[in-house]
Amino acid sequence: MTEAEWLACDDPTPLTKFLEIKTTIRKKRLFGFACCLRVYHLLESDSYEHMLALLERRADGRTSGKEEDDLMRMAGRLLNHRWETPPGKYYARGAVSAFNTGNITITTEFAARALNTDDEPVDEEWAECAFSRASAEVAFQAHVLRDVFGNPFRSVTFSPSWRISTAVALAAQMYESRDFSAMPILADALQDAGCDSADVLDHCRNDGPHVRGCWVIDLVLGKE
């Protein structure tokens, strides 16, 4: 894959394959979680919302052994009575279940299908993953992936001197709240600290999307 292909690709699958040995499990999990978060409203259950909260903690390496056990039990119940479930909710459950087992490729496929499905009947195609992709959501996922992983063809050296208290506080607040509206303000803070990286500043000032795991936020917070 070339840099031009990386920047233009509208399908996260070849991007994730390219990154397979170039990234951390935390980054892959946070990308997968961002895809699941977009379909959680289709689950319509407080227990599923709790599961998503645990999955987010797990992506960040913050779950206990008991919580891991809870996740496995909840994942096992996700697909019960699937034949009576409307397609969108069915695929949403599949996305969350696939993410919990670590299959990010199936996670993205099911999440895209959940948000763009029509009223077709659910049948064996689900089990075989033999359905057509929803192009709009797949393209969005590719943008999310680039927010999380950045550009692997460009090495950004982040100076510790740029981690001034204002920048770190802004990054931490956005990371915890998942509200990234202050990204342009973060760019100003980094620039005031002496940051002269066009890649960093431009990413902060672009239209996003930005999610937990954003490569610039992680650089500011010293996460990998």
Summary of the structure (lengths in Angstrom):
residues: 224
radius of gyration: 18.3
end to end distance: 23.1
largest distance: 57.9
contacts: 672
relative contact order: 0.14
helix: 66%
strand: 0%
